[in-house]
Amino acid sequence: METQQVVILAVGLVLLSVLMFWPQWQARRRHRKRLAELRVGDEVVTVGG
């Protein structure tokens, strides 16, 4: 294989992995933020109740 083909293959693999893992990472981040908000809400409810 030529070096150019190796570079193209490597870039393709990186792009593919980013496309595969980016949505999961974003969803996990959003989920963690939602969980943090819920935890605060639960504490307020238990203290108020």
Biotite code that builds the C-alpha atoms (Angstrom):
import biotite.structure as struc

atoms = struc.array([
    struc.Atom([0.000, 0.000, 0.000], chain_id="A", res_id=1, res_name="MET", atom_name="CA", element="C"),
    struc.Atom([1.135, 3.512, -0.726], chain_id="A", res_id=2, res_name="GLU", atom_name="CA", element="C"),
    struc.Atom([1.440, 6.031, 2.075], chain_id="A", res_id=3, res_name="THR", atom_name="CA", element="C"),
    struc.Atom([-1.367, 8.131, 0.566], chain_id="A", res_id=4, res_name="GLN", atom_name="CA", element="C"),
    struc.Atom([-3.754, 5.173, 0.736], chain_id="A", res_id=5, res_name="GLN", atom_name="CA", element="C"),
    struc.Atom([-2.780, 4.546, 4.360], chain_id="A", res_id=6, res_name="VAL", atom_name="CA", element="C"),
    struc.Atom([-3.438, 8.205, 5.242], chain_id="A", res_id=7, res_name="VAL", atom_name="CA", element="C"),
    struc.Atom([-6.834, 8.169, 3.496], chain_id="A", res_id=8, res_name="ILE", atom_name="CA", element="C"),
    struc.Atom([-7.742, 4.934, 5.276], chain_id="A", res_id=9, res_name="LEU", atom_name="CA", element="C"),
    struc.Atom([-6.716, 6.355, 8.668], chain_id="A", res_id=10, res_name="ALA", atom_name="CA", element="C"),
    struc.Atom([-8.698, 9.566, 8.115], chain_id="A", res_id=11, res_name="VAL", atom_name="CA", element="C"),
    struc.Atom([-11.706, 7.519, 7.023], chain_id="A", res_id=12, res_name="GLY", atom_name="CA", element="C"),
    struc.Atom([-11.533, 5.371, 10.158], chain_id="A", res_id=13, res_name="LEU", atom_name="CA", element="C"),
    struc.Atom([-11.309, 8.463, 12.377], chain_id="A", res_id=14, res_name="VAL", atom_name="CA", element="C"),
    struc.Atom([-14.305, 10.066, 10.670], chain_id="A", res_id=15, res_name="LEU", atom_name="CA", element="C"),
    struc.Atom([-16.282, 6.828, 10.932], chain_id="A", res_id=16, res_name="LEU", atom_name="CA", element="C"),
    struc.Atom([-15.548, 6.440, 14.637], chain_id="A", res_id=17, res_name="SER", atom_name="CA", element="C"),
    struc.Atom([-16.455, 10.095, 15.296], chain_id="A", res_id=18, res_name="VAL", atom_name="CA", element="C"),
    struc.Atom([-19.757, 9.657, 13.451], chain_id="A", res_id=19, res_name="LEU", atom_name="CA", element="C"),
    struc.Atom([-20.484, 6.506, 15.459], chain_id="A", res_id=20, res_name="MET", atom_name="CA", element="C"),
    struc.Atom([-19.541, 7.771, 18.915], chain_id="A", res_id=21, res_name="PHE", atom_name="CA", element="C"),
    struc.Atom([-20.480, 11.479, 18.784], chain_id="A", res_id=22, res_name="TRP", atom_name="CA", element="C"),
    struc.Atom([-24.283, 10.962, 19.160], chain_id="A", res_id=23, res_name="PRO", atom_name="CA", element="C"),
    struc.Atom([-23.760, 8.510, 22.043], chain_id="A", res_id=24, res_name="GLN", atom_name="CA", element="C"),
    struc.Atom([-21.449, 10.945, 23.822], chain_id="A", res_id=25, res_name="TRP", atom_name="CA", element="C"),
    struc.Atom([-23.882, 13.833, 23.332], chain_id="A", res_id=26, res_name="GLN", atom_name="CA", element="C"),
    struc.Atom([-26.814, 11.737, 24.588], chain_id="A", res_id=27, res_name="ALA", atom_name="CA", element="C"),
    struc.Atom([-24.819, 10.618, 27.629], chain_id="A", res_id=28, res_name="ARG", atom_name="CA", element="C"),
    struc.Atom([-23.900, 14.240, 28.394], chain_id="A", res_id=29, res_name="ARG", atom_name="CA", element="C"),
    struc.Atom([-27.520, 15.362, 28.042], chain_id="A", res_id=30, res_name="ARG", atom_name="CA", element="C"),
    struc.Atom([-28.674, 12.451, 30.212], chain_id="A", res_id=31, res_name="HIS", atom_name="CA", element="C"),
    struc.Atom([-26.128, 13.297, 32.929], chain_id="A", res_id=32, res_name="ARG", atom_name="CA", element="C"),
    struc.Atom([-27.304, 16.931, 32.950], chain_id="A", res_id=33, res_name="LYS", atom_name="CA", element="C"),
    struc.Atom([-30.939, 15.789, 33.238], chain_id="A", res_id=34, res_name="ARG", atom_name="CA", element="C"),
    struc.Atom([-30.038, 13.431, 36.098], chain_id="A", res_id=35, res_name="LEU", atom_name="CA", element="C"),
    struc.Atom([-28.289, 16.250, 37.959], chain_id="A", res_id=36, res_name="ALA", atom_name="CA", element="C"),
    struc.Atom([-31.399, 18.425, 37.626], chain_id="A", res_id=37, res_name="GLU", atom_name="CA", element="C"),
    struc.Atom([-33.626, 15.581, 38.817], chain_id="A", res_id=38, res_name="LEU", atom_name="CA", element="C"),
    struc.Atom([-31.408, 15.001, 41.857], chain_id="A", res_id=39, res_name="ARG", atom_name="CA", element="C"),
    struc.Atom([-31.713, 18.650, 42.854], chain_id="A", res_id=40, res_name="VAL", atom_name="CA", element="C"),
    struc.Atom([-35.480, 18.512, 42.301], chain_id="A", res_id=41, res_name="GLY", atom_name="CA", element="C"),
    struc.Atom([-35.809, 15.396, 44.464], chain_id="A", res_id=42, res_name="ASP", atom_name="CA", element="C"),
    struc.Atom([-33.893, 17.042, 47.297], chain_id="A", res_id=43, res_name="GLU", atom_name="CA", element="C"),
    struc.Atom([-36.166, 20.082, 47.143], chain_id="A", res_id=44, res_name="VAL", atom_name="CA", element="C"),
    struc.Atom([-39.278, 17.868, 47.164], chain_id="A", res_id=45, res_name="VAL", atom_name="CA", element="C"),
    struc.Atom([-38.095, 15.808, 50.150], chain_id="A", res_id=46, res_name="THR", atom_name="CA", element="C"),
    struc.Atom([-37.127, 18.900, 52.139], chain_id="A", res_id=47, res_name="VAL", atom_name="CA", element="C"),
    struc.Atom([-40.386, 20.686, 51.248], chain_id="A", res_id=48, res_name="GLY", atom_name="CA", element="C"),
    struc.Atom([-42.563, 17.637, 51.930], chain_id="A", res_id=49, res_name="GLY", atom_name="CA", element="C"),
])
